[in-house]
């Protein structure tokens, strides 16, 4: 059978023709798109639709926070937990000195925290929001306005995020609907400032998919200056470039990452070293916290774990997981896609970490949409995350109330286990796709790695345990043997 041309591979993929859950859900708006439908004739392009949907979901998330915005943030801790609308943003406006005009990293805080415990670019984001917050009114009004300003800035981050995800896989823009409609994203978007790093990471992956490794590195360095986890993406690139022999591109990515990270961090590092290093010392000294399997161990045994021991064990588990992912990448029958390995390594970091905060789900949502754009599996995982989102607030309501109304310890342990299991399930589906590439939905139309940039269609030069073979040849074989359009696994 004649192989498909590259131009035909890049035609948009209607999800209702390929995914039974998307097809069933489309019945609400008239059913799956017809075979003879004329595509591309509307001003509502896929990217625009995705952005509008994301804005709508973000607005629903803000409505969900309304009880806290009106009163629960300011009248004791219990109400913000029972209404499941907690956010760090208004509390840290006061607790980290922004309400008093203190400068992050340079001005010392009252109490044990001493300095702001966030990376430099996130600290700058928080400071800019403080500058934009109106100064009139009482303190409660200023807290409300600070949250609103941050929400507006985070909405911009969300728009950037969904646009980047929609354009990373050029012929699959509708996969970004997984991000836009993710319930956990709507619920957690304004808990903290993670969307800044998530948006920068998505932008970096878009540039890598366009074959611009230096620009990728520059944005990844900025993302790492906002949150630590984005630097983990260099690990998957290392093994993928090793397998494909793309060392020059890897070097450009590393150079860009280190350079932009230093540009952001070096001034604060030199002028306020004590404040700068607070994020790193806080991460090391932080005790076992919410959402991690380490917390289940401490609660079940009734014995506290030494922080240094947990740091060591967590690091060893992470190294073992990374070793397994590297072995998988170098021995797989076909070179894995960049997004697949990125999801696995970030998930490994979260799963082994001593804290798994509710907003950490934001790190995985865009990676999941690119790695495993399958509505059934995505919704199973999201259901687990929503259950955990409710579980942690009900547990905090139980522990902070005198009448012990809420979720007891055993119930919260079940919620932790559920959201850990949901993340493991998603990872298992991705590993299955790597081991059996013909089941990978992204590759069913003959594509190789739409997010891979210089890796897309590149030949293997090193495969662990066997002679290297051409991924280009494998991709062409998949094109010739591809299944017809239809709604199937």
VENHUVEN-V478456 format. One record per helix or strand. SS is the DSSP state (H for helix, E for strand). FROM is the first residue (numbers start at 1). TO is the last residue. If there is no record, write none. Layout:
BEGIN
ss=SS from=FROM to=TO
ss=SS from=FROM to=TO
END
This chain:
BEGIN
ss=H from=6 to=9
ss=H from=15 to=17
ss=H from=20 to=29
ss=H from=46 to=64
ss=H from=66 to=70
ss=H from=72 to=74
ss=H from=78 to=82
ss=H from=88 to=95
ss=H from=98 to=100
ss=H from=120 to=132
ss=H from=139 to=168
ss=H from=173 to=180
ss=H from=183 to=188
ss=H from=194 to=209
ss=H from=213 to=226
ss=H from=229 to=244
ss=H from=247 to=271
ss=H from=273 to=276
ss=H from=278 to=285
ss=H from=293 to=301
ss=H from=307 to=331
ss=H from=338 to=352
ss=H from=358 to=371
ss=H from=375 to=400
ss=H from=409 to=435
ss=H from=437 to=439
ss=H from=441 to=443
ss=H from=453 to=455
ss=E from=463 to=463
ss=E from=466 to=466
ss=H from=471 to=480
END
